[in-house]
Amino acid sequence: MSERKRIYLDNSATTMVAKEVVEKMLPYYTERYGNPSSLHSFGGEVKEDFKKAREILAESINAAPAEIIMTSGGSESNNLAIKGVAYSYKKKGNHIITSKIEHPSVLRTCEALEKEGFKVTYLGVDKEGFVSLEELEKAIGKNTILVSIMHANNEVGTIQDLDSIGELCRKRKVLLHSDTVQSYTKVPLDVKKTSIDLISMNSHKIHGPKGVGALYVRQGVKLKRLIDGGGQERRMRAGTENVPGVIGFAKAVELARPEHITEMARLRDKLIEGILREVPKTRLNGPKENRLCNNANISFSYIEGEALLAKLDMDGIAVSSGSACSALTLEPSHVLMALRLPREALAAPLRFSLSRYTSESEVDYTIERVKKAVSELRRISPLK
Ligand SMILES: *Cc1c(COP(=O)(O)O)cnc(C)c1O
């Protein structure tokens, strides 16, 4: 029996852990399993390695190691950034500004704060998913303490202009947080060049292990911790360090190369152009310029997204309809709703997200199978 072809194009949901990352992590489960807080040699050797990993993460955004707090992932980093600032600065003000296209770990956090009396403005975006600087400026008031705008959107790949947003926030003396989970290692960010105060990152979207993340907190920014206990992470986040996870995360960061970005963007364009050319009645969602190098989001008229997803899955091709978090609700995603797409585009949007392991032949095969699947579904579709 020939082995079934399997093509993974859902790298915005999670990624394969790189072999080098697994190899780097393994000794920290078996031989170097000490607790970094212990005073004996088992603790000491691990403490050194853990310190190095933190340095690698800090260096990746040109920050100081003391400005990095390790967390359990992007969701925790977003919670800690937003709630941490809200609780620390509530005497100064109770207003937070975010956008309508944020990840649920930002949106639900803001909603939770609203129930506690904070006021939140959810900025709309234009048809390509960009936040308007003028609208942001208008929304900032004397009670505003925090702006939280994601760097790159996980569904349609829009990359926001963080430099300009940061400049505005600095001028108006409000803190800026950004969820950079999708852009991390794909869109360079330097905290010495961009005026930004808090940055959420995670490991499992960049070929590292799941359940590991980090939060950059600019020196001087106050943050109320969410997890009380021991004195780890400069008392900002209690709990025995996830040593293997953090070591693996740092290795994943080291493995990321600028060449990967160019190659992913080339294959992304090939995929987008191929599908739009070969399949009639399709449209690209999200921006043409300033688009994440691995994101293609395409709507197919007259069919249902779930049906197409299932058909491609039978061909061994894994893609996503909307985002993983809304895949169970069958409602149009909040991101596509915010883009105010025409009705037919909301029916069958599929997200293809590439990785540096995606090959040209996989892209070619995907175009061919999408063409076939769509034409079969349209033949039997009651929607046309
Ligand atoms: C995946 C993702 C998160 C959540 O990260 P976890 O590590 O899975 O908690 C947050 N924001 C964005 C934009 C994401 O894509």
The ligand as an ORCA input file, in Angstrom:
! r2SCAN-3c Opt
* xyz 0 1
  C      -2.395     30.997     18.516
  C      -2.566     32.422     18.870
  C      -2.670     32.833     20.207
  C      -2.741     31.845     21.346
  O      -1.504     31.272     21.642
  P      -1.445     29.944     22.547
  O       0.013     29.728     22.786
  O      -2.063     28.849     21.729
  O      -2.195     30.217     23.789
  C      -2.767     34.173     20.468
  N      -2.781     35.077     19.479
  C      -2.688     34.723     18.184
  C      -2.690     35.778     17.138
  C      -2.590     33.388     17.834
  O      -2.523     33.054     16.554
*
